[in-house]
Amino acid sequence: MGMWIGRNRKARVTYGFDEIALVPGQVTINPNEVDISWRLGRKNDEPLEFKIPILASAMDGVVDVKFAIAMGKLGGLAVLNLEGVQTRYKNPEEVLQKIVDADKAEVTGLLQKIYQEPVQEDLIRARVKEMKDAGNPVAVSSIPQRAEQFGAIAQEAGADIFVVQSTVSTARHISSEYQSLDLTKFCREMRIPIIVGNTVGYDATLEIMECGPSAVLIGVGPGAACTSRGVLGLGVPQVTATVDCAAARDAYFKKTSRYVPIITDGGMSKGGDVCKALACGADAVMVGSAFAKAYEAPGHGYHWGMATPHANLPRGTRIKVGATGSLKQILFGPAEVDDGSQNLVGAITTCMGNVGASTLPAFQQTEIIIAPSIKTEGKLFQTVQSVGMGTR
């Protein structure tokens, strides 16, 4: 499999969202009658069920306590970064404003300085309690090196879901400088569901699932604010990554009868991208830049990746996305822009209706074609006038 790229070396052809299209079905369904809910398994309890298959990324420009509460009330799930400004500063709004106001040439240095402030355990407890008191499921995240410490604190404070997230996650991490997280032990000892990410390959996903998480995040470097692919050269386009990891999920389910959802994370700014991710096999998607445009987002129209403040090798950048509408508009409309960045849920239900899928598992069986010209075919006027599909 693959093509020759030189003597004795082959490379696979892989695909991203702009290179495929979904084929309409022989039967169509009323979009109001499709079921887009998904479930996250729990130990010794009924699964957590969510009305919409969309999560908000654990990024400081996207999710704070207020945003997470608003997202939960609308049926989705927002993840709070336990290593961000919300847990480092008692008044994070002031810090966020400094980031927003910073000059482009100085913002990376400012971010590095801001994130040198230590995480305060009492703030972890306080933020979790604030979200818990609102009555919605609470999801928080950290890197693997801090997962045991922060996971225990968050769990005791009332968190419902803990996300272990790094640039690349594997079940086997080798290091002589620090003790690696024993993922199997961590998943076994934590009482709440664990989501692990990020990964992109079949074998790596299968090994992670064998460690016992409730879900796996898929995607390395596709986010709008992430520069990992440029800095490190790592990544697999999200269509191929999602299909490969969905195959691992299905193989694991066939072997164990335990279903572990996969969540495509990053690279989706419009409804069509979300639809393609779900049709490629994702059980849900995690989105950042689309929600950074919400009036409720703490970044006030700016967005930066979690690896941006890395002390030695920043792998992200602050980008301006603008505040274009409310969170409710972005999820459910009515859309006031013509680029597909609002009414994401409407896009999913309408697409499912047009391919004849009444549930997400049925949607995952949609016929997919390679169509690199799908966004430009017949769209000359939109492109020239920079409207609709001609916007970037």
Buried (B, 14 or more C-beta within 10 A) or exposed (E): EEEEEEEEEEEEEBBBBBBBBBEBBEEEBEBEEBBBEBBBBBEEEEBBEBEBBBBBBBBBBBBBBBBBBBBBEBBBBBBBBBBBBBBBBEEBEEBBEBBBEBEEEEBBEBBBEBBEEEBEBEBBBBBBBBBBEBEBBBBBBBBBBBBBBBBEBBBEBBBBBBBBBBBBBBBEBEEEEEEEBBBBEBBEEBEBBBBBBBBBBBEBBBBBBBBBBBBBBBBBBBBBBBBBBEBBEBBBBBBBBBBBBBBBBBBBEEEEEEBBBBBBBBBBBBBBBBBBBBBBBBBBBBBBBBBBBBBBBBBBBBBBBBBBBBEEEBBBBBBEBEBBBBBBBBBBBEBEBEBBBBBBBBBBBBBBBBBBBBEBEBBBEBEBEEBEEBBEEEBEEBBEEEBBBBBE
